Amino acid sequence: MVNDEQRTSWKTRSTDDELENSSYADALLADIVRAEAKTGRLYIFLGMCPGVGKTYAMLQTARQRMKEGVEMLAGIIETHGRAETAALLEGMRMLPRRKLEHRGFMLEEFDLDAVLLQRPEIVLVDELAHSNAPGSRHAKRYQDVLELLDAGIDVYTTLNVQHIESQVDIVRQISGVTVQETVPDSILDRAHEIQLIDLSVEKLLQRMTEGKVYLGDRAEEAMSGFFKAGTLTALRELALRFTAERVDRDLEDIRRARRISSPWKTNARLMVGVGPSPHAESLIRWTRRAATRLNCPWLVVWIESSPSLSTQDQERLTRALGLARKLGAEVISATGENVAEALLRVARERNVTQIVVGKPEKRLWWRASLADQLIMGSGDIDICVVRPAASAEKKSGTGPRELLPVSVIGEYSWALVSVFVIASLCWGIAPHTGYMFVALIFLIAVVLAALRFGRGPVLAMATLSALCWNYFFIPPQFTLNISKAEDWIMFILFFIVALSMGSLTSRLRMREVAERRRASQTDALLRVTQGAALSADPAKGLADALRCINELLHAHTALVIRENDRSLPQAAHPASSFQPSAKEWGVIAWSYENKQCAGCHTETLPESAATWFPLQTATATMGVLGVHLDDETRLDFATRQMIEAFALQLALVIEKEHFVQAFSHAEVLAQSEKLHRTLLDSVSHELKTPIAVMQASLEAMEDIQSPYLTEMRTATRRLQRVVDSLLQMTRLESSALHAHHDWCDLRDVIADAQQTVGAALETHPVRLHIADDLPLLKIDFTLLAQALTNILHNAAVYTPPGTEIDLHARLQDQRLRITLRDHGPGLPPGAELRVFDKFYRAPGSPAGGTGLGLAITKGFIQALGGRISAHNHPEGGAEFVIEIEPISQLTPPVERVFQLVPNE
């Protein structure tokens, strides 16, 4: 089977920056961002249909990588009973499947958490478009793969072309089958490499007859259904065409990166307008395919007009806009009564070059279609009229009809009663005023009704008024005959006035309702922002903001704010109107870590009771906002946008509070540090003179032998060492310390350090291991000697008497490497880094130290352009390693000389 395969591989790149930027600088910046992103790489083995050998090819590639020493884990592999495929799994580490119980059946699924725990280099995940069993974290397997990629794990996976979301309509036209399990095209944009596994139709049908694709009755059913020669040929062409488009796109990336001019390069931008139409999803898929071919950004625009949508239309619109988001479109919501004018306005604002619109099913002679209106007003913008694919959705007429609203029934009733009352009153005055006066009264009533009622009740009232006037008042009475021209004119005016006034008033009323709704949402957003941002008490401000959200959405909310260490707390904010359950906390943690919405009305952990929105800002995720809607309330597109706006405002407010706290804390630390340095400087200088006097007096009494004088000399030397340490630390922190390089021998530096330590080393033999070929060095003699003095003194103080100290010095990779090791108890666990902190003293340290010696040593080594580290030696004792770099060779009149220069 391997010889029958033809593989085409190419690299695909993320399109977030590339779709809008064509300059070399932007492309280079995008490449740098992708290179620095610590995400896993996705390898997709793509085929035209089952049976072409995708899993076999993936396992072959995996085994080859295993021979190269790559850690491989078979996460989930579907062999479908094929012996040659199962043979490739021998010797490969297999992941046990996760068992889930659903309606009395035990189901097996891919264990995502086990892979995240083991963290292999590459994991094999077969059938990318698979739908997970209920109870899984994600509804789709491709979402599991995305989480693995975000965790930095490489993934090998397989996919058929009919499962790509943008190809669903074409596959339905080819095969008559609606594919339910799909993956968004955006996941293909994340693929690092895609291999096309191609097989001729004849060989595939031969494999079918040999039972290498499906077994038994399933093979016969496939041969008579999906696996027909014509269908397979069309699918093969679709896969090859999809491959060619991707290769062309990758070639354009290479041209852009290398700054090669391309005559076929385009800056197109597509836009498609959608509404609550059954064909909206088909138009979105068509636009996605066109945008992929042109390698350009694309927008999906929804024009919100006055008429309110029914529940079914709202669900259809939400589903279409959700598909657009999933396919990677930029979704825009705009308002306007004239859809064509609103679309053209958005297109001009966003520099759109082509508008995609569906072909009208039938034309109305009295009204131009949306396509015609766009064509007439488009100007330089191209209009692409396409025929959407037949929708798999059932016609709305087969579903349950919505009942007429009670308010509309009341308006019709009032219209009928008004006509009856007016006719009764005019019957008595008609003999005195004439029937034309009655017509004016009826007409005034219709105009007044148009200010109160909707279009339908006004038209019904106008029709009934005209008939009543004709039957009861126009001679001959009690007939519908009209003989005079002026009566005909008045009769027609009833309908003209009713239609114009009713339409105008209805439109104004609906616009008023829409504007009132938008004003309410804007006011709520303003109240949330003001309540949270301007309140003197942050806790009260967040409580006011959550209360506003609850009132507007008629929902319950829970706010989870991260701790200062970026971990989640154990309970929600006290202002929350509900507390999450133990199950909800798992959803909260996932939403916080992955920066994505999760929970109810989403495809991730949909069995949750609430929907959780991450409080994401440009710098960090500040927490999670949970919204618990009523059971009968759907999370439509407008509501979702509003909640996301609330979440962003809360995130910015919380981030501001974190910044304020951090600034206040930093200001306090800065003032404390300044006071600390001032105190150290003043104390050290004030002590220096009395110590000098004491040392001079003790030197004058050197001939006097007394144990008291000996104790005074020891105490004076200790006090002098403390003062010197304080002064050195002050010089380090004030940046007043500069290295002065001169030629010296490292042996002289070490001897000076030993002499400075003095009596403390008398009971600790120092064994020197200095390379014979060590040259002269150009370095600051005093700084290096003082650094070695502090380490030697530290080893003498913290080790028992008689303990040896080893000192090694050599040149390694043109760097000076000095290692000092004692044979004492070693450093306490976890103290390897803390020993260089100011005033740190390990538990059980002898009295008299200040905890500044090693901190000063680190400052001196850094001033020399080097680094120092500490750890415990495997055979016991503490070991300090000093490395000073770089070393550049010079040729002075000595035999071997090197120069040590600090890093700039």
N, C-alpha and C positions, 0 to 999 in steps of 0.2 A: 504493500500500500504506500510505502514511503516513496517508491519510484513514480507512482501515479500523481503525486502531489506536485503542484507548482506553487511556490511561496513567493509572495511579494511583501517586503517589509519596508517600513518607512517610519520616520519619527514625526510625531505630532506635538504641537506646543500649545500651552494655554493661551487663549485668545483675549484675555482681559485687556491687555495693553495693545496687542498687535492689531486688533480690529480697528482701532481709531488712530493709530500712529503709524506712519510710514517712513519717518525719517530714520536715519542711521542711529542718531543719538537715542531716540526713544526705543528702538529695537534693542540696542546694546544695553540700555538700562533695564529693559524687561528681562533680558537674558541673565543679567547680574542678579536681579531679584529672584528669578527662578533658581539660580544656582545656589543662592544663600538660603532658600527655603528648605527647611529640614523635613521634607515630606518624602514618602515612598514613591517609587516609580511603578507605573502600571503598564503591563504588557498584555495586549489583547490578541487572541488568535481568532480571526474573523472568518466565517464561512457563509455560503449562500443558503444552507439548510442543514438539518441533522444528517450525519453519515459521511461528510466529506473528510473527516479525520482531524478535527480540531483538537479533541482531547488527546489523541494519539500524538499529534505534533507537539502539543504542550508538554506531555510527559517525556518525549524524546529530548526536547530542549532542556527540561529540568534535569534529566539524567546527565546530560553533557555538562551542565553547570555544576552538578554534584562532583563530577570528576575533576573539576577545576578547584574544588575545595569550598564551594559555596554551601552554606547551611540551608537545607531545603526541607519544607514541611508540606505534606499533602493534606490540605485543609479539608476539602470535600471533592471527591472525584466520582462521577457517574459513569461506570463502565458499560451499563446496559447489557450485561451478559457477554461482552466481546472479550474473547480469550486473549487476543493479541494486545488489547489495551490493558487488561488486568496484569499481563506478564510484565509490563513496564513498571508496575507498582512494587515489584519484588525488591526488597532491600531498601525501600524508601520509608522514611518515618511518617507514619499515618496518625492523623488526629482523630481521636474518638468523637463520634457524633453526639450532639446534645439531644436528649430525649424529651419530648413534650407530649403531654396528654391533651387531646382535643376531642370532645364528644365521645369519650369512651375508646378512642383509638390512640395508639402510641405512635407518634411521628418522630422522625429523625431529621435534625437540621444542623447546619454549620455552627460550630461553637466559637463564636466571636471572642468571648472573654478569655477562653483558653489560649487562643492565638496571641492576644494582647499580653497575657501573662508570660508566655514562652518567648515571644519576640524573636522569631526566626528572621534570617536575612530575606528569604523569599517564601511565600506561602502560595499554594496552588488552590484556586477557587474556581471550580467548574460551573458552567451555566450562570453567567452573570445576570441574566434577566429573570431568574427564578424568584417566585413569590414565597416569602417565609411563612411558616405556620403561625396561626394566631397565638399570641403570647410571647412572640419574639420581640427583641428590642426594636428592630426595624421591620417595616412591611416588605421591603425588597432587599434582595441579596446585594445589589449594587450599592446600597447604602452601607452595608457591612464593609464592602470593599473600600468605600470612601473613608470610613473611620480607620481602617487599617493603613491607608495611605497617609492620613493625617498623623498617625502614630509613628510614621517613618518606616513602615514595613513595605517591601516590594511585593507586588502581587502579579501572578500569572493567572489569566482567566480566559474563558471562551465565550463567543457570542455569535449568533446568527444575524444576518442582515435584516431579516424581517422583524427582529425585536428592537431595532432602532426606532425611536419615537417618531422621527420625521419621515420615516419610510412606511408607516402603518397604512396610510391611505393608498399608496401605490401597491403594496402587497395585497390589500383588500381587492383592488381592481384586478390584479393578476390572478389571484387564487380564489377569490370569493370568500376568504376566511378572514375574520377580524381577529388580529393578534391581541390578546389581553395582557400578556406579560411583556412589558417594554422597559427600555432604559433611556434616559434623556441623552440627547446628543452632547450635552456638556461634559459627560463623563468621558466621551471619546476625545474631547479637547484636552483632557488631563493625561491621556495616554502618552507614555514615553515612546512606545513602539507598538505598531500594529502589524501583524502578519496575516496576509490573506491566504487562506488554505483553499486552493482551487482544485476542482476535480471535474472532468468532463461529464456531461449528462449521461452518456452511454455507460461509462464505467460506474457511475453512481447507481444507475438502474440495475446494472449487473450485480453490484454488491447487494442491492435490495433483494434480488431473486436468490442470491446465495445465502441470505439470512444474516448478513454482516451488519445490517443497520437496525432492523427490527426483527423480532422472532414471532413465528406462528401467525395467528389471526391478525395481529397488529400490523405485520408486514403487508398482508393482502389488503387491509383497510387503507394503509398508506398509499399503496400502488394505485388503488382506485380513486383516491381522493387528492391529497396534496401533491404526491409524487407522480405527477404526469410530466411527460417530456416537455410540453409547451410551458407549463408552469415553472419547471426547473430551469429551462433555458432563459426565461424572463428573469428569474431570481439571480441566475448567474450573471446576466448582463447588469442587473442592479448592483450586485456586489462589485463587479469589475469597474462600473462607472463610479461607484462610491469611492473605490480605491484610487481611481484616476484623479478624482477631485481632491482627495487628500494629498496625493503626491504633488499635484499642481500647487496646492496651497503651501506645502513644505518648500517647494522650489522657489516660490515667491519670498518666503522667509529668508532663504539663503541669499537671494538676490538683494534683499533689503539689507541684510547683515553685512554683505560685502560691497554695498553701495554700487550695485550694478543697475544701470538704467534699464527699465523694462517698458516697452511700448504698450503692452497689454495690461499694465498695472492700472487699477481703478480706485477711486475714492468714493465709491457708491455708499449710500445709506438707505436702507429699505424701511418702510413703515407700512403696517397693516392695521386697519381699523376693525375692531370686533365689537360685537354686541351679543345680546342673548339669542343668538341664532344657532340652530343645529349644525350649521356649516362653519362655525367660528373655529373649531379645533382643526378642521381641514385646512382652512386658510393660514392658520398659524404654522402648521407643519410645512405647507408649501413655501411660505416665506422663509422658514428656517433652512430649507433645502437650497433656496435661491441665494440666501445670504452666505451659506457655506461655499457654494460655487463661486460667488464673487469675492469671498473673503472680506466681508464688510459687516459693520454693525447693523442691527435691525431693532426696530421699536414696535411695540404693540400698544395701540391707543384705544382707550374706551371713552366714548363721549357720553357723559351723564346729562341727560335732558330732563325735562320736567316730568313726563309721565312716570309714575312709579312702576316698578317691575313686580310681576307676580312671583310667588315662591318658586315655581318651576323655572321661570326665566332667570331669577337670581341665582339659583343653583347652577344653571347652565353657564351663566356668565362667570361665576366663581370658578367653575371647573376649567373653562377656557383660559382664564387669566392665570390660574395655577399651572396649566400646561405651558403657557408662555414663560413663566418664571422658571419652570423646570428645564425648558429647552435653552435657557440663557438669554432671553430677550429682556430689554429694558421696558418695563410696563409703566405707562403714563396714563393718568386719569385727567380728563379735561371736561369742562362744562360748556353747554351751548344748545340752543334750540334747533339750529340748522346744523345737521351732522356734517354735511359737506364743507361748509364754511369753517366749522371747528377743526376738522381734519386738516384742511389746507392751512389754517392758522398755525397749528402745531407743526406741520411739515416745514413751513417757512422758518419758524423759530428754531427748529432743530436741524436745519440744513439738510432736509431729506431730498434725495434725488429721485426716488421712485416710490409710488404709493401702490400697494396691492389691494385690490378690491374684488369681491366676488361678482361673477356674471349674474345679472338678474334673471330669474326664472321666467318672468313674463313682464311685458311693458304695459304701462297704463297711459292711455292717450292724453289724459288730463294732467299727468304729473311726470316729470323727468325722473329717471332712476338715479340712485346714488352715483353710479358709475358715470352717467351722463353729466351730472352736476360737477363731479370732480374733473372730468375732461374739459368742460367749458371754463372752469375757473382755475385750472392748474398752472397755466403759464409755462414756465420752463421746467416744471416738475413732470416727470414721466408717470403715466398711469398704466398699470399692468392689470388688465381684467382677466381673471382666471376662473375656470369652472371648478368649484369645489367638488371633492369626491363625495359620493353618496354617503350620508351619515348612517351609522349603525343604530342610531337612537330611534326609538319608536315614535311615531307621530303623536303629537300632543292630543289629537282627537281621541285616541284610544285610552287616554288616562282619565282620571276623575276630573270633572269640571269644578271650578271654584264657584261657590255660591255668590250671588250678587250681594255686595255690601249693604248693610242695613241703612247707611246714610243715603245711598243712591235710591233705595226703595222709598225712603221718606221724601226725597226731592221729587220723584215722579208723583207721589201722592199729593204733595203740596201744589204741583203744577196743575193736576186735574181738578183739585178743589178750587184753585184760583180761577180757572176758566169757568167753572160752574157758578161761582159767586158773582163774577163780573157779568156773565150772561144774564143772571137773575136780576141784578141791579139795572142793567141797561134795558131790559124788557119793558120796564115801567117808564123810562125817559125817552125811549126811541121815538114815540109818536110826536114828541115836542122838539127833539133835536135833529132828527133824521138819522138814517143808518150810517152816514159817513162819519158822524161824530162817534158812533159806537165803534167803528173801525179804528179810530184814533185811540180810543180808550184801550181796546184790545192790544194795539201796537205798543202803547206806553207800558202796559202790563208785561208784555214780552220783554221789552228793554229792561225794566226793573228786575224781572226774574233772571235775566242774564247776569245781573250783578251778584246774584245769590246762588243760583243753581249751576249745574254743570251743563255741558254741551248737549247731552242726550235729553234731559228733562226740558231744556229750553226749546229744542227742536220739536219735541212732542207737544209742548204747550202752544207753540206757534201753529203747528198743524191743526190741533184741536180748536184753537181760536179762529183760524181761517174757516174751518168747516162750520163752526157754530155761527159765525157772522154771515156766511153764505146761506145756511139753511134757515136761520131764524129771522134774519134782518134784511137781506137783499131781496127786493121784489123780483119775481114772485116768491113769497115766503113758503117755507117748508118744502123747498126743492133745492137742488144743487146746480140749477141753471144760472149762468151769468151772461147777461145780454149786453151790458155797457162796457166800453173799453176801460173807463176809469175804475170800474169795479174789478176788472181783471188786473189792472196795475196794482191796486191796493191789495188784492189777494196774493199776488206774487211778492209784494213787498214784505208780507208777513214772513215768508221763508227766507228772503234775502237778509232782512234784519235779524231774524233768529239765528241763521247760520253764522253771520259775521259777528254779532254780539256774543253769541254762545261760544264760538271758537276763541274770540279774543279774551273773553272773561275767563274761560276755562284755562287758557294758556297762562294768563296772569295769575290765576289762583294756584295752578300747579307750580309756576315759577316761585310764587310766594312761599309755598310749602317747601320747595327745594332750598330756596335761600334761607328760610327759617331753620331748616335742618343743618345747612352748612354753617350758618351763624352760630347755631347751638354748639356744633362741634368745635368751631374756632374759639368760641367763648370758653368751652370746657378746656381746650388746650391751653388757653391763656390763664384760666384759673388754676390749672395744674401747675403751670410754670411759675406763676406768681406765688401760689401757696407753698410750693416746695423751695423756690429760690429766694424769695424775699422775706421769709419768716425768720425772726430772730432765733427761734428754737428749731433746729433741724428736724427733730422728732415730730414736733407739732406740724411743721410744714409738710412732711411726708404723709402724715395722717390726713391733712386737708386734701392733699393731692389724691390719695387713694379714695377718699370719700367722693370727690368729684368724679372719678372714673366709675365708681360703683353707681352713682346716680345716673350718669349718662348711658352706661351700657346695661343697666339693670342686672348687674352681675356681682359676684364676690371676687375679691382680689387678695393675693398674698404676695408680699414683698420679701425677698431674701437678699440681704446685703452681705457681701463678702467681708471677712475679717481683714485686719491689717496685714496678716501673713498670707493673704490671697486664698485662704481656705474658707469653706462655707460654714456658717454657724449651725448650731443644733436645732434652732427654732426660727420661725419666720419673724419678721418685724412686728412689734406689738400692735401697730396700727392695722395689720392685716385683718380682713373680715373672715378669714378661715385659715385654719392651720393645716398644713399638708400632712397626709398620712405617711406611714413608713414607706409604702410603695411609691408615693409621689416624690419622696426625697431622691430615689434613684433616677427619676426623670429630671429632677432639678439638677442633679450632679452632671447628668449627660448634657443637658442644654448649656450649662455653665462651661463645661470643659470644651465642648465642640462649637460653641458660639452659634447655635442653630435653634430654631423653634422646635419644640417637641411636645408630645402629649396629645390630647383630644383634638380632632379635626386636622391632624397632620399624619404623615406616613411614618413617623418615628414614635414608638410606644403609644399607639392611638387609643389603647384601652385606659389611659389615664383619665381621671375625672376633670382635669383642668388643662388649659393650654399654657405653656411656659415660654416666655419670650426673654432672651438674654439681654441684659442691660449693657449693650456694647457701645463703646466710644472709640475714638481713634487711637487711644493709648492702651486700653485694657477693658476687661469685662468686669463691671462693678457689681453684678449680681444677677438675679432672675426675677421677672415679674410673672405671676400666675394669674390667669383669668378663668373663673369658673362660670360659664354661661348656663342658662336654663337648658333642660333636656331638649326642649323644642326649638331652641335658638341655634341657627347655623352661623358659623364664622365666615361671613361672606367677605368679598374683596375689600369693600369700603370699611367694614368694621376692623378687618385685619390691619389695613393701613392706619386707621385711627389708633389702634392699640400700639402699633409699632412707633407711631409718633409720640404717644404717651411714654413708652419705654425709653425712647431716646432722650426725652426731656428729663425723666427721672435719673437716667444714667449720667447726664451732664451735671445735674444738681449734686448727685452723690459724689461724682468725680471732683466737683468744685470743693465740696466739704473735705474730701481727702487731701486735696492740694492745700487748703487752708490749714488743716491740722499738721500736714507735713512741713509747711512753711513756718508755722508757729514753733513746732518742735525743733526745726533746724535753727531758727533764730535763738531759741533758748540755749541750744547746744553751742552755738557760736559765741554767745555772750559768756557762757560758762567756761568755754575753752579759752576765751580771751582773758577772763579773770584768773583762770588757772595758770596761764603762761605768765601773766603779770606777777602773780604771787610767787611762782617758782623763781622768776628772775630776781625779784627783790630780795627774797629770802636767801638765795644762793650768794648774791653779792654782799648782803649784810653779814653772812657767816664767814666769808672769805678772810676778812681782816682779823677777827678774833682767832681764827684757826692759825693764821700765819704767826700771830703773837705767841700762841701756845707752842707751836713747833719751835720757834726761836728760843723760848725759855727752856724747853726740854733739851735742846741741843746744848745750851749753856750748862745744864746739869748732867751732861753725859757721863762725867767721871763719877758721879754719885750712884752707887749701886743700891737700889731699893725696889722691892716688888711693886710698890705703889707707883713709882715712876714708870716701871715697865708697863703696867696696866694703862697709865695715862698715854704713853707713846702708842700703844695698840689702839686705844679709843680715838686718839687724834688722827692716826692714819685712816681708820674707818670713816671718821667724820669727813676727812679730806676727800676720800673716795666718793662719798655721797654728794658733797658739794660739787666736785668735778663732774659727776654724772648729771646733776641738775643743770649745770652750765652747758654741758654738751647737748643735752636734750633741748635746751632753749635755743641754742645755735641751729640745731636741726630743724626745729619747728618754725623758726623765723627765716629760714632759707638763707642764713648768713654763712653757711658752711660751703666752702669751695675747695676742691682738691688741687694740690700743688704737686705736679709730677717732677720727679728727678730720678736719675739712675741709681739703683740700689741692688744689693744682693738680698734675696729672700732669707738667707740664713741669718743675716744681720737683723732683719725685721723680727724673726722668731726669737732670737737671743734677747733683743730689747724687750719683747713682750714677756719673756720668762723673768727677766730681771725686774720688770715693773710689778709683776704679781708678787714676787718676793717670798716671804716666809710661808705663804699658803701652799707653795709647791714643794716645800722641803720634804714632805712625806708622800709625794706623788711623783714617781719617776716619769719623765717625759721621753718617749722613744720617738726619734725623728727618722722619717723615711723620705728623704729628698732625693730626687733623681740627680744622678751625677752630671747629666748634660743640661741641667736647668740653667738658662742664660741669665744675664742681668736683665732687670726689668725697670722700665720707666713708670713709676707709680708713686703715689703719695705715701711716703714712709710712715709718717705719724698716724694717719688714719688707719692704715692696715695694721700697724703695730697695736694701736688701741683696740681695734676690733678683736685681734687675737688675744690681747690681754684679758678682755672681758670674758671670752669663751674659756680660756684657761682658768681664770679665777672661778668661773661658774662650775667647771669640772672639779676643781679642788674643793670647793665648798660643799657640793652635793654628792660627793663620793666618800666612802670610808678611807681612813688613812692607809697608806700602802698601795692604793689602787693606781694602776698604771694608766698613762694617757698616751695614745698613739696620735702622731701628727704626720700625715702624708701630704706631699706637694709634688706636682708634676704638671707638664703641659699636655693638654688633651684637646685635639681639634683646634689648635691655636688659641686655647683658653687656659688660663691659670686655674687649676683645681686644687684646693686645699681641703683636706678632710681631717677633722679632729674628733677622736673617739675616746670616750672613757669606758671603764669596765665596771661602772656602778649599777644601781638599780634601774637606770633608764628613765625615760619620760613617762608620766602618767598617761593612761589611754585618753586620746582626744586632745592632748596638750601640744601636739606637734606644731600647730599653727599659732596657738595662743601664747607660746613662750616668748614670741616677739612683740606682744602687746605691752603697752606701758603699764607699769605697776602690777603686772601679773606675777603672782608667786604661787608655785605649785603647792598643793596640800602637803603639810608636814615639813615645809622648808625651815631651815634654821633661822633663828632670830637675827635681826640686824640688816637684812637686805632691803632694797628699795624696789626691786622689780624693774629697774631701768637698764640694767647692763645689756641684755640681749636686744632690747629695743634700740639702744644706741648703736650696738653692733650692726643691726640691720640698716640703720640710717647711714652709717659710715660706708658699708659695702655698696649701698645704692648710690652714694655720692661718688664712689669709684667706678660706677657703671656696671656693677655686678649684681649677683643675687645670692641669698643664703637660705638654706633649708635645714630642717631638723627632723630626725626620725630615730627610731630605735633600731639598733643593729640586730640582725637575726641571731647572733651569738651572745647578745646581751650588751647593755650599756647604751648610752645616748651617742648619736653621731651627728655632727654639724658639717655641712658641705658648703664651701664657698667657691663660687665660679665668677671670674671677672673676665669680661669680653668687651670688644674684640681685641686681639693682640696683633699689632702690625709690626713687621720686622724692619729694623733700621740698620744702618752700617756705620756706626761710630768707630773710633779707633780701638775698640775692644773686640775680642774674638767673636762672641755670641751675645747679641743684645736684642731684646724685644721691648716693644713699647705697649703699655696698657693705657687705653684711653677710654673714659666713660662714654656711655651712649648719649648721643645728643637727643 
